[in-house]
Amino acid sequence: MEKLKRNERVGALMNILTRNPNKIFSYSYFCQLFNVRKSSISGDVAILKELLEKLDLGLVETITGSNGGVKFIPKIKKEELIQTLEDLSIQLSNPERIIPGGFIFMLDILYNPEIIKKLGLIIANKFIDKHIDYIVTIETKGIPLALMTAEVLNVPLVIIRKNIKITEGSTVNINYVSGSTKMVQTMSLSKKSLKENSKVLIVDDFMRGGGTFKGVYEMMSEFKASVVGTCVLIATKFPEKKLVDNYISLLTMEKIDEEEKKVILTPNFCKLNKKLKKFSK
């Protein structure tokens, strides 16, 4: 590869790092890619680090040691977080979205790449310092949100099944009681899905009573995994006492009235904003 000018290398560095968040690249990788010395790459990284901090887009972190290198930690601005959740609450509060049974239609939101990427970034920023090994979700609607969170944190996604698949191989199966329907259901997870003693973050789209999440907690205990947090897109205000305690939600469903055709959703800014302030220091 012919040698590039410094501004060309910085542009290429920015493209590579921002497209691979939280992935560590060694300096030797860039030296070979651009055919330059390590001192040149160090200067390029310093310029990029200053640029991204000025634009408030994230952090470029350098890691020392034999396994060191450089990685990009993406960030969502406080103003963008607020605007994203406010816009989302307005969209989902449309009474035309009400579905019989006290639910709202949100598949168009969950499968919208632009929206779900921002939500994944919000969740990832909240748990960026927890040294998570896996993102865990349960099929199916929470998969896009969990996948985007996994991409930002650069960790694998593990999907718990409600129906056993022959392609999963040997599985761990548990029964749990749904917090909303009070019905006994079954969930399964392949024994090859995650390593023992891992740290996991549970991500899903909706929580009412918390029964499904309690089941996921029990499943994680079968793998001796530590649940460092649980995050959902929407949690209902009632019942106030969920079957799990360690969770946060991006939105709270205050009220849904099928007869009055009324939905009230409120964003939860406090804990998320507190984390962003810490992250920006």
C-alpha positions as CSV (number, residue, x, y, z in Angstrom):
1,M,0.0,0.0,0.0
2,E,1.4,3.4,-1.0
3,K,2.0,5.8,1.9
4,L,-0.9,8.1,2.8
5,K,-0.8,11.6,4.0
6,R,-1.5,12.2,7.7
7,N,-5.0,13.6,7.1
8,E,-5.7,10.5,5.0
9,R,-4.5,8.2,7.7
10,V,-6.5,10.0,10.4
11,G,-9.6,9.7,8.2
12,A,-9.0,6.0,7.7
13,L,-8.3,5.5,11.4
14,M,-11.6,7.2,12.3
15,N,-13.5,5.0,9.9
16,I,-11.9,1.8,11.2
17,L,-12.3,2.6,14.9
18,T,-15.8,4.0,14.8
19,R,-17.1,1.1,12.7
20,N,-15.7,-1.3,15.3
21,P,-16.6,0.1,18.7
22,N,-14.8,-1.2,21.8
23,K,-12.5,-3.4,19.6
24,I,-8.8,-3.2,20.4
25,F,-6.5,-2.7,17.4
26,S,-2.8,-3.0,17.9
27,Y,-0.4,-0.3,16.8
28,S,1.4,-2.9,14.7
29,Y,-1.8,-3.5,12.7
30,F,-2.0,0.1,11.7
31,C,1.7,0.3,11.0
32,Q,1.4,-2.6,8.6
33,L,-1.8,-1.3,7.1
34,F,-0.4,2.2,6.4
35,N,3.3,1.2,6.0
36,V,4.5,3.8,8.6
37,R,6.3,3.7,11.9
38,K,4.6,3.4,15.3
39,S,5.6,7.0,16.1
40,S,3.5,8.2,13.1
41,I,0.5,6.1,14.2
42,S,0.8,7.5,17.8
43,G,0.6,11.0,16.4
44,D,-2.4,10.1,14.2
45,V,-4.2,8.6,17.2
46,A,-3.5,11.7,19.3
47,I,-5.1,13.9,16.6
48,L,-8.1,11.7,16.3
49,K,-8.6,11.5,20.0
50,E,-8.6,15.3,20.3
51,L,-11.0,15.6,17.3
52,L,-13.6,13.2,18.7
53,E,-13.5,14.8,22.1
54,K,-14.0,18.2,20.5
55,L,-17.0,16.8,18.6
56,D,-18.2,15.0,21.7
57,L,-18.7,11.8,19.8
58,G,-16.8,9.5,22.1
59,L,-13.4,8.6,23.4
60,V,-10.3,7.1,21.9
61,E,-8.6,5.0,24.6
62,T,-5.1,3.7,24.4
63,I,-4.2,0.4,26.2
64,T,-0.6,-0.2,27.3
65,G,1.1,-3.6,27.6
66,S,1.7,-6.6,25.4
67,N,-2.0,-6.9,24.5
68,G,-2.4,-3.1,24.2
69,G,-3.5,-0.9,21.4
70,V,-6.2,1.6,20.7
71,K,-10.0,1.4,20.8
72,F,-13.0,3.7,20.3
73,I,-15.7,4.1,22.9
74,P,-18.8,5.6,21.4
75,K,-20.9,8.2,23.2
76,I,-24.3,9.6,22.9
77,K,-24.7,13.3,23.8
78,K,-27.0,14.1,26.7
79,E,-29.2,16.3,24.4
80,E,-29.5,13.5,21.9
81,L,-30.4,11.0,24.5
82,I,-33.2,13.2,25.8
83,Q,-34.5,14.0,22.3
84,T,-34.4,10.3,21.3
85,L,-36.4,9.2,24.3
86,E,-38.9,12.1,24.1
87,D,-39.5,11.4,20.4
88,L,-39.9,7.7,21.1
89,S,-42.4,8.3,23.9
90,I,-44.5,10.5,21.6
91,Q,-44.5,7.9,18.8
92,L,-45.4,5.1,21.1
93,S,-48.1,7.1,22.8
94,N,-50.2,7.2,19.7
95,P,-53.6,5.6,20.6
96,E,-53.7,3.8,17.3
97,R,-50.9,1.6,18.6
98,I,-53.1,0.1,21.3
99,I,-53.4,-3.7,21.0
100,P,-56.1,-5.7,22.9
101,G,-54.7,-7.0,26.2
102,G,-53.0,-3.9,27.4
103,F,-50.1,-3.8,24.9
104,I,-48.9,-1.4,22.2
105,F,-47.6,-2.1,18.7
106,M,-43.9,-1.3,18.4
107,L,-42.5,-3.7,15.9
108,D,-41.9,-0.9,13.5
109,I,-39.7,0.8,16.2
110,L,-37.9,-2.4,17.2
111,Y,-37.0,-3.1,13.6
112,N,-36.0,0.4,12.6
113,P,-32.1,0.4,12.3
114,E,-31.8,4.1,12.9
115,I,-33.8,4.1,16.1
116,I,-32.6,0.8,17.5
117,K,-28.9,1.8,17.0
118,K,-29.4,4.9,19.1
119,L,-31.2,2.9,21.8
120,G,-28.4,0.3,21.8
121,L,-25.9,3.1,22.3
122,I,-27.9,4.5,25.2
123,I,-27.9,1.1,27.0
124,A,-24.3,0.4,26.2
125,N,-23.2,3.8,27.6
126,K,-25.0,2.9,30.8
127,F,-23.1,-0.3,31.3
128,I,-19.8,0.6,29.6
129,D,-17.7,0.0,32.7
130,K,-19.2,-3.3,33.9
131,H,-16.8,-5.5,31.9
132,I,-19.7,-7.5,30.4
133,D,-19.0,-10.8,28.6
134,Y,-22.4,-11.4,27.0
135,I,-25.7,-9.7,26.2
136,V,-28.6,-12.0,26.9
137,T,-32.1,-11.7,25.6
138,I,-35.1,-14.0,25.1
139,E,-36.7,-14.5,21.7
140,T,-38.0,-12.7,19.7
141,K,-38.9,-8.9,19.8
142,G,-36.0,-7.9,22.0
143,I,-33.3,-9.4,19.7
144,P,-32.7,-6.2,17.6
145,L,-32.2,-4.0,20.7
146,A,-30.0,-6.6,22.3
147,L,-27.9,-7.1,19.1
148,M,-27.3,-3.3,18.8
149,T,-26.2,-3.2,22.4
150,A,-23.9,-6.2,21.9
151,E,-22.4,-4.5,18.8
152,V,-21.5,-1.3,20.7
153,L,-20.0,-3.3,23.6
154,N,-18.3,-5.7,21.2
155,V,-19.5,-8.8,23.0
156,P,-21.5,-11.9,21.8
157,L,-25.3,-12.0,21.9
158,V,-27.0,-15.0,23.6
159,I,-30.6,-15.8,22.8
160,I,-32.7,-17.8,25.1
161,R,-35.4,-19.9,23.3
162,K,-39.0,-20.5,24.3
163,N,-39.0,-23.5,22.0
164,I,-36.2,-26.0,21.8
165,K,-34.4,-26.1,18.5
166,I,-32.7,-29.3,17.3
167,T,-29.8,-27.2,16.0
168,E,-29.1,-26.0,19.6
169,G,-27.6,-29.3,20.7
170,S,-27.9,-30.2,24.4
171,T,-29.7,-27.6,26.3
172,V,-30.6,-26.4,29.8
173,N,-34.3,-26.1,30.3
174,I,-36.2,-24.4,33.1
175,N,-39.9,-23.6,33.8
176,Y,-41.0,-20.2,34.9
177,V,-44.2,-18.4,35.8
178,S,-45.1,-15.4,33.7
179,G,-45.6,-12.3,35.9
180,S,-48.5,-11.1,33.8
181,T,-50.3,-14.2,32.7
182,K,-49.3,-16.4,35.7
183,M,-48.9,-19.3,33.2
184,V,-46.1,-21.8,33.5
185,Q,-43.8,-21.6,30.5
186,T,-40.5,-23.1,29.5
187,M,-37.2,-21.5,28.3
188,S,-34.1,-23.3,27.0
189,L,-30.5,-22.4,26.3
190,S,-27.8,-24.4,24.6
191,K,-25.0,-25.5,27.0
192,K,-22.5,-24.1,24.4
193,S,-24.0,-20.6,24.5
194,L,-21.9,-19.0,27.2
195,K,-19.0,-19.8,29.5
196,E,-19.4,-20.4,33.3
197,N,-18.7,-17.5,35.6
198,S,-19.4,-14.9,32.9
199,K,-20.8,-11.4,33.5
200,V,-24.0,-10.8,31.5
201,L,-26.3,-8.0,30.8
202,I,-30.0,-8.9,30.1
203,V,-31.7,-6.7,27.5
204,D,-35.3,-7.0,26.3
205,D,-38.2,-4.9,24.9
206,F,-40.9,-5.1,27.6
207,M,-41.5,-5.8,31.2
208,R,-44.8,-6.1,33.0
209,G,-44.5,-8.3,36.1
210,G,-40.9,-9.5,35.7
211,G,-41.7,-13.2,35.6
212,T,-39.8,-13.8,32.4
213,F,-36.8,-11.9,33.7
214,K,-36.8,-13.9,36.9
215,G,-36.7,-17.0,34.7
216,V,-33.7,-15.6,32.9
217,Y,-32.0,-15.0,36.2
218,E,-32.6,-18.6,37.2
219,M,-31.2,-19.7,33.8
220,M,-28.1,-17.7,34.3
221,S,-27.6,-19.3,37.7
222,E,-27.5,-22.7,36.0
223,F,-24.4,-21.4,34.1
224,K,-23.0,-19.8,37.2
225,A,-23.2,-16.4,35.4
226,S,-23.3,-13.1,37.2
227,V,-26.1,-10.7,36.0
228,V,-24.6,-7.2,36.3
229,G,-27.8,-5.5,35.1
230,T,-31.1,-5.7,33.3
231,C,-32.4,-3.1,30.8
232,V,-35.7,-3.0,29.0
233,L,-37.1,-0.5,26.5
234,I,-40.5,-0.2,28.3
235,A,-41.5,-1.3,31.8
236,T,-45.0,-0.8,33.1
237,K,-45.6,1.3,36.2
238,F,-47.9,-1.3,37.7
239,P,-47.4,-3.6,39.3
240,E,-44.9,-1.5,41.1
241,K,-43.3,-4.6,42.8
242,K,-41.7,-6.6,40.0
243,L,-40.4,-10.1,40.4
244,V,-36.9,-8.7,39.8
245,D,-35.3,-5.6,41.4
246,N,-32.1,-4.9,39.5
247,Y,-33.4,-3.3,36.3
248,I,-33.7,0.0,34.5
249,S,-36.1,0.9,31.7
250,L,-35.7,3.6,29.0
251,L,-39.5,4.3,29.2
252,T,-42.2,3.8,31.8
253,M,-45.7,3.0,30.7
254,E,-47.8,5.0,33.2
255,K,-51.1,4.1,31.7
256,I,-52.8,2.3,28.8
257,D,-56.6,2.5,28.5
258,E,-58.2,0.6,25.7
259,E,-61.6,2.2,26.2
260,E,-60.4,5.8,26.4
261,K,-57.8,5.1,23.7
262,K,-55.1,6.7,25.9
263,V,-51.4,5.8,26.3
264,I,-49.1,7.6,28.7
265,L,-45.3,6.9,28.4
266,T,-42.6,8.8,30.2
267,P,-38.8,8.7,29.5
268,N,-36.5,7.8,32.4
269,F,-33.7,10.3,32.2
270,C,-32.3,10.4,35.8
271,K,-30.1,7.3,36.0
272,L,-29.1,7.5,32.3
273,N,-28.1,11.2,32.6
274,K,-26.1,10.5,35.8
275,K,-24.1,7.8,33.9
276,L,-23.5,10.1,30.9
277,K,-22.0,12.8,33.2
278,K,-19.6,10.2,34.6
279,F,-18.7,8.9,31.2
280,S,-17.9,12.4,29.8
281,K,-15.3,13.2,32.5
